[in-house]
Amino acid sequence: MAIFNLSVNGKSYNVDVDPSTPILWVLRDHLNLLGTKYGCGIAACGACTIHLDDDATRSCVLPVSAVGSKVITTIEGLSEDGDHIVQQAWLEHDVPQCGYCQAGQIMSAAALLKGKARPTDEDIDAAMTGNICRCGTYVRIKAAIKTAANKM
């Protein structure tokens, strides 16, 4: 066990965990931030996507020891009231069905738009590759990303 000082959603936390513990489990089990979901455990589905210094990162395979001084943002920290431009576009396009993957989808889309305000279809496809939606809402996801980009 070791103590790690983490910056999560604008707050500082000290956690005493095994250095190999994936940050997903630190967020969920130690900080009670349950919006980031466990999907596959091998970084293949995207349900666990968070921002690490504004980069979309799969948290299920990232050991807490690799975080260092980087800033973590989870879906809970994207906006206080769920009113981030991407979240608004998601609602406008009725993207969620079951909703399980949506936090990861939104975090990937938000990271894309932070880095590229006017993404092409190819940019969107590249950024969202590996974010799996079992309900198949990919067309609405792409439309929502374009709407969010146009409103930025």
Order of alpha helices (4+ residues) and beta strands (2+ residues): beta-beta-beta-beta-beta-alpha-alpha-alpha-alpha-alpha
